[in-house]
Amino acid sequence: MRRFTRAATMSLSMLLAACGQQETPQQGGGAPPPAQVTVESMVPQTLPVAFEYVGRLEASREVEVRPRVSAVIERRFFEEGAPVKSGALLYRLDAASFSAQVRAAQAELANRQALLAEAKLELERNRSLAAQGFVSTRALDATQTALAVAEAGVRAAEAVLADARVNLGYTEIHAPLTGVMGRALQVEGALVSPTGPALATLAQVAPIYARFSIGEEARLALERQLAEGTLEQGRQRVGLLLADGTRIDSTGKINFSDYKANPQTGAYDMRAEFVNADGALKPGQFVRVVVEGGRLPDAISVPQPAVQDGPTGKFVYVASPGEQGMTVALPRPVEVGAWTNSGEPGKSAGRWVIKSGLKPGDKVVVDGMARIFFPGMPVAPTEAGAAAAAVKK
């Protein structure tokens, strides 16, 4: 019995010793090490600024191809969706009846010209007889009137012939401009007329237009910034971003700005023109129109990833002095403004201009935000320039 008691006591002592060894590291452990972050010191500078608007492409000129006479379509000469040159033959209508009208008008003109020749001979004859006293003055006047009637008949016949020839020419329908053909809406054998449906559509896509609008508040804000000097206007350039984010190589120009607001939307319609020589841009595409050329003097900006979204709005982490000489990350509410392109190699092209919330000298965390688990967490900041130099080494 004593042996069993002694053995149990030794086992219990060993178990307690093992538990004490397991708890020792936990009791001796301290706070986690500061998070490694990259910061950027805020320095006011003149920044290029761009304004983006949602737009839609449209043909610079678009027409409906319609017949000008009533006839049956005899043949179509274009391929749907293919480019055509101005003056190219698109349709030929049945011209049999119009050719007959031309021949009839020609015959009527010949008849009128014969009557005119006869009236001229009769007038010359009566003038000779009147000089000899064989024809009265009244008869001579009647002969002159007959000549005038014959001349008017010739002019009327010439007008009828010209009209018949015009109608005959309308049986061949040509492209009024250089562009791209749409879908053929009428086929061979269909009877068409000027009051009926269109035969096809033709669009000029070089140049092409990008139509967009700017809200009344945004326009007033821009005008106010220009007046206050917080926005400087340089040489204006217009870029274009496609739906997949691709930016086209060519630069456009604004060729229309409406003087009045749209009563339905309250926005001002605007339009930019792009060369589109290769026809890559198509009417109907949704795009983003980027208007560049503005400059913001003495502006503060931060990279796009540095701006976080919180329950009360947007904020950034600022590396600030804390207790016991530590540096801590504190959230700072900010109001973002325009979007700018830094153009500096090695940096993200997209940066937010900060309208309020930051001041020169603030050290904003631009990388490593995911390592900050709570406001006031200790951090080990490294300047963005120093971090880039260390990577190169």
C-alpha positions in Angstrom: 0.0 0.0 0.0 2.8 2.4 0.9 4.6 1.5 -2.3 1.4 2.3 -4.4 0.9 5.7 -2.6 4.6 6.6 -3.2 4.3 5.7 -6.9 1.1 7.8 -7.3 2.7 10.8 -5.6 5.7 10.6 -8.0 3.5 10.3 -11.0 1.4 13.4 -9.9 4.6 15.4 -9.4 5.9 14.5 -12.9 2.5 15.5 -14.5 2.5 18.9 -12.7 6.1 19.5 -13.8 5.2 18.8 -17.4 2.2 21.2 -17.3 4.5 23.8 -15.9 6.9 23.4 -18.7 4.1 23.8 -21.3 2.8 27.0 -19.7 6.2 28.7 -19.4 6.5 29.9 -23.0 2.9 31.4 -22.9 3.7 33.3 -19.7 6.9 34.6 -21.1 5.5 35.6 -24.5 4.9 39.4 -25.3 3.1 41.4 -27.9 3.4 40.5 -31.6 6.2 42.2 -33.5 5.2 45.4 -35.4 3.8 44.9 -38.9 6.0 45.7 -41.8 4.4 48.4 -44.0 5.4 50.8 -46.7 4.5 54.4 -46.3 4.6 57.5 -48.5 5.1 61.0 -47.3 2.6 63.5 -48.5 4.1 66.2 -50.6 2.0 68.8 -52.4 2.7 68.9 -56.2 1.1 69.8 -59.5 -0.7 66.8 -60.7 -2.2 65.9 -64.1 -5.9 65.1 -63.7 -8.3 63.3 -66.0 -12.1 63.1 -65.9 -13.9 59.9 -67.0 -17.4 59.8 -68.4 -19.5 56.9 -69.7 -20.1 57.3 -73.4 -21.3 55.5 -76.5 -19.9 55.4 -80.0 -22.0 56.5 -82.9 -21.4 57.0 -86.6 -20.4 60.5 -87.6 -23.0 60.3 -90.4 -25.7 57.7 -90.9 -28.3 57.6 -93.6 -31.2 55.4 -94.7 -30.9 54.3 -98.3 -34.4 54.9 -99.9 -35.8 54.8 -103.4 -36.9 58.0 -105.0 -39.3 56.3 -107.5 -41.7 53.3 -107.2 -40.3 50.2 -108.9 -39.3 46.6 -108.4 -35.7 45.8 -107.2 -33.8 44.2 -110.0 -30.4 43.6 -108.4 -28.4 44.4 -105.2 -24.7 45.2 -105.7 -23.3 45.4 -102.1 -22.4 42.9 -99.4 -24.0 43.5 -96.0 -21.6 44.9 -93.5 -19.0 45.7 -96.2 -17.4 49.1 -96.7 -18.4 51.1 -99.8 -17.1 54.2 -101.5 -19.2 57.3 -102.1 -21.0 56.9 -105.5 -20.8 53.1 -105.5 -23.9 51.4 -107.1 -26.0 49.8 -104.4 -29.3 48.9 -106.1 -30.8 48.8 -109.6 -34.5 49.0 -110.1 -36.6 47.9 -113.0 -36.2 50.8 -115.5 -38.4 49.6 -118.4 -41.3 52.0 -117.8 -39.0 54.9 -117.1 -37.1 54.3 -120.4 -40.4 54.3 -122.2 -41.3 57.6 -120.5 -38.0 59.1 -121.8 -38.7 58.0 -125.3 -42.2 59.4 -125.2 -40.8 62.7 -123.9 -38.2 62.8 -126.6 -40.9 62.2 -129.3 -43.1 65.0 -127.8 -40.1 67.3 -127.8 -39.4 66.6 -131.5 -43.0 67.3 -132.3 -42.9 70.6 -130.5 -39.7 71.6 -132.2 -41.3 70.9 -135.6 -44.3 73.1 -134.7 -41.8 75.8 -133.7 -40.0 75.6 -137.0 -43.3 75.9 -138.8 -44.3 78.9 -136.7 -41.0 80.6 -137.5 -41.5 80.1 -141.3 -45.1 81.4 -141.1 -44.0 84.5 -139.3 -41.3 85.3 -141.9 -43.8 84.8 -144.7 -46.4 87.0 -143.1 -43.9 89.7 -142.4 -42.9 89.8 -146.1 -46.6 89.9 -147.2 -47.4 92.6 -144.6 -44.6 94.8 -146.1 -46.4 94.5 -149.5 -49.8 95.2 -147.9 -51.2 91.7 -148.6 -51.5 90.7 -144.8 -53.2 92.8 -142.1 -51.5 93.8 -138.9 -53.9 91.6 -137.0 -52.9 88.5 -138.9 -49.2 89.4 -138.4 -49.8 89.6 -134.6 -51.6 86.3 -134.6 -48.6 84.7 -136.3 -46.2 86.2 -133.7 -48.4 84.8 -130.9 -48.4 81.4 -132.5 -44.6 81.5 -132.6 -44.5 82.3 -128.8 -46.9 79.4 -128.1 -44.7 77.1 -130.1 -41.5 78.2 -128.2 -43.3 77.6 -124.8 -44.4 74.2 -126.0 -40.8 73.3 -126.8 -39.6 74.4 -123.3 -42.4 72.4 -121.7 -41.4 69.3 -123.7 -37.8 69.8 -122.7 -38.8 70.0 -119.0 -40.8 66.8 -119.3 -37.9 65.0 -121.0 -35.5 66.2 -118.2 -37.9 64.9 -115.6 -38.2 61.5 -117.3 -34.4 61.3 -117.5 -34.1 62.1 -113.8 -36.6 59.4 -112.9 -34.7 57.0 -115.1 -31.5 57.9 -113.2 -33.3 57.2 -109.9 -33.5 53.5 -110.9 -29.9 53.2 -110.0 -29.3 53.9 -106.3 -25.7 55.0 -105.4 -24.0 55.4 -102.1 -24.3 59.0 -100.9 -21.1 58.7 -98.7 -18.2 56.5 -97.9 -19.0 54.1 -95.1 -20.1 50.7 -94.1 -23.3 49.1 -95.3 -25.9 47.7 -92.8 -28.3 44.9 -93.3 -30.3 44.8 -96.5 -33.9 45.4 -95.6 -35.4 44.7 -99.0 -34.5 41.9 -101.5 -34.7 41.4 -105.2 -38.2 41.4 -106.6 -39.7 43.6 -103.9 -41.8 46.5 -105.0 -40.4 49.6 -103.3 -41.5 53.3 -103.2 -40.4 56.6 -101.7 -43.0 56.3 -98.9 -42.2 52.7 -98.1 -39.5 51.2 -95.8 -35.8 51.9 -96.3 -33.7 49.6 -98.4 -30.7 49.6 -96.1 -28.6 51.8 -93.8 -25.2 53.3 -94.5 -22.9 54.6 -91.8 -19.8 56.7 -91.9 -17.5 55.4 -89.2 -14.3 57.3 -90.1 -14.3 59.6 -88.2 -16.5 58.2 -85.4 -18.1 60.1 -82.6 -18.2 59.3 -78.9 -21.2 60.9 -77.2 -21.2 61.4 -73.5 -22.7 63.8 -70.9 -21.6 65.7 -67.9 -23.9 66.3 -64.9 -24.9 69.8 -63.9 -23.2 69.5 -60.5 -20.0 68.3 -62.0 -19.9 71.0 -64.6 -20.6 73.7 -62.0 -17.8 72.2 -59.8 -15.3 72.4 -62.7 -16.2 75.9 -63.5 -15.8 76.9 -59.9 -12.4 75.2 -59.6 -11.2 77.0 -62.8 -12.4 80.3 -61.4 -10.8 79.7 -58.0 -7.5 78.5 -59.6 -7.6 75.1 -57.9 -7.8 73.6 -61.4 -5.7 74.7 -64.3 -6.6 74.0 -67.9 -3.9 72.9 -70.3 -4.0 71.5 -73.7 -7.0 69.3 -73.8 -6.7 65.6 -75.0 -9.4 63.0 -75.2 -8.8 59.3 -74.8 -11.0 56.3 -75.1 -11.2 53.2 -73.0 -13.0 50.2 -74.3 -15.2 47.8 -72.3 -12.2 45.5 -71.5 -10.1 48.5 -70.2 -8.0 48.7 -73.4 -7.1 52.3 -74.4 -7.0 53.1 -78.0 -3.8 54.6 -79.5 -5.4 57.7 -81.2 -6.3 60.9 -79.4 -9.6 62.6 -80.1 -11.0 66.1 -79.7 -14.3 67.5 -78.4 -16.2 68.9 -81.3 -19.5 69.7 -79.6 -20.7 70.9 -76.2 -24.3 71.7 -75.8 -25.2 75.1 -74.5 -28.3 73.8 -72.6 -29.0 70.9 -70.2 -31.1 68.0 -71.2 -34.5 68.5 -69.6 -34.9 64.8 -68.9 -31.5 64.1 -67.4 -30.2 67.5 -66.3 -26.9 66.8 -67.9 -25.0 68.6 -70.7 -24.5 66.5 -73.9 -21.0 66.5 -75.3 -19.3 64.8 -78.2 -15.7 63.8 -79.1 -14.4 62.9 -82.5 -11.9 60.1 -83.2 -10.2 59.4 -86.6 -10.9 55.6 -86.6 -9.0 55.1 -89.9 -8.9 51.3 -89.5 -12.6 51.1 -88.6 -11.8 49.2 -85.3 -14.3 51.3 -83.4 -17.9 50.4 -84.0 -21.1 52.4 -83.5 -23.1 51.3 -80.5 -20.0 50.4 -78.3 -20.1 51.5 -74.7 -16.8 53.3 -73.8 -15.3 55.5 -71.2 -14.3 58.9 -72.4 -11.2 60.2 -70.7 -10.7 64.0 -70.9 -7.1 65.0 -70.0 -5.1 68.2 -69.9 -6.1 69.6 -66.6 -3.7 70.2 -63.7 -4.2 70.4 -60.0 -1.6 72.8 -58.3 -0.5 72.0 -54.8 -2.4 68.7 -54.7 -1.9 65.7 -52.4 -2.6 62.3 -53.9 -2.3 58.7 -52.7 -2.2 55.4 -54.6 -5.6 53.8 -55.2 -4.9 50.7 -52.9 -4.2 53.0 -49.9 -7.8 54.2 -49.8 -10.0 51.9 -47.7 -13.8 51.8 -47.4 -15.2 51.8 -43.9 -18.6 52.0 -42.3 -18.5 55.8 -42.2 -16.7 56.4 -45.5 -13.3 56.3 -47.0 -10.1 56.4 -44.9 -6.4 55.8 -45.0 -3.9 54.5 -42.4 -1.4 57.1 -41.3 1.8 56.0 -39.5 1.8 58.2 -36.3 3.9 58.3 -33.1 2.6 56.2 -30.3 3.5 55.3 -26.7 6.9 54.2 -25.7 8.4 55.4 -28.9 6.5 53.1 -31.1 4.9 53.9 -34.4 1.2 53.0 -34.8 -1.2 52.9 -37.7 -4.2 55.2 -37.2 -7.2 55.5 -39.5 -7.7 59.0 -41.0 -11.0 59.8 -42.8 -10.4 61.4 -46.2 -12.5 62.9 -49.0 -11.3 61.8 -52.4 -11.5 64.0 -55.5 -10.4 63.5 -59.0 -8.5 60.5 -60.5 -5.0 61.2 -61.6 -2.3 59.4 -63.5 1.1 59.8 -61.9 3.0 58.6 -65.0 5.9 57.6 -62.8 7.6 54.2 -63.6 7.3 51.7 -60.8 4.2 53.2 -59.4 0.6 52.4 -59.9 -0.8 54.7 -62.5 -4.1 55.3 -60.6 -4.0 57.7 -57.7 -6.8 59.5 -55.8 -6.5 63.2 -55.2 -7.3 63.9 -51.6 -9.5 66.9 -51.2 -9.4 66.9 -47.3 -8.1 64.7 -44.5 -4.4 64.8 -45.1 -1.7 67.4 -44.8 1.9 67.7 -46.0 4.3 65.5 -44.2 1.7 62.8 -43.2 3.0 59.3 -43.8 0.3 57.2 -45.4 0.5 53.5 -45.5 0.5 52.5 -49.2 1.4 48.8 -48.9 0.8 46.2 -46.1 -2.7 47.4 -45.0 -3.7 43.7 -44.7 -1.3 43.3 -41.9 -3.0 46.0 -39.8 -5.6 44.1 -37.8 -6.9 47.0 -35.5 -6.5 50.8 -35.2 -3.4 51.8 -33.3 -1.5 48.6 -34.1 2.3 49.0 -34.0 3.9 49.1 -37.4 7.4 49.2 -38.8 7.2 51.7 -41.7 9.5 51.9 -44.6 9.5 54.8 -47.1 8.3 53.8 -50.5 11.5 55.1 -52.2 13.7 53.2 -49.8 11.7 50.0 -50.3 12.1 50.3 -54.1 15.9 50.8 -53.7 16.2 47.8 -51.5 14.4 45.6 -54.0 16.8 46.8 -56.8 19.8 45.9 -54.6 
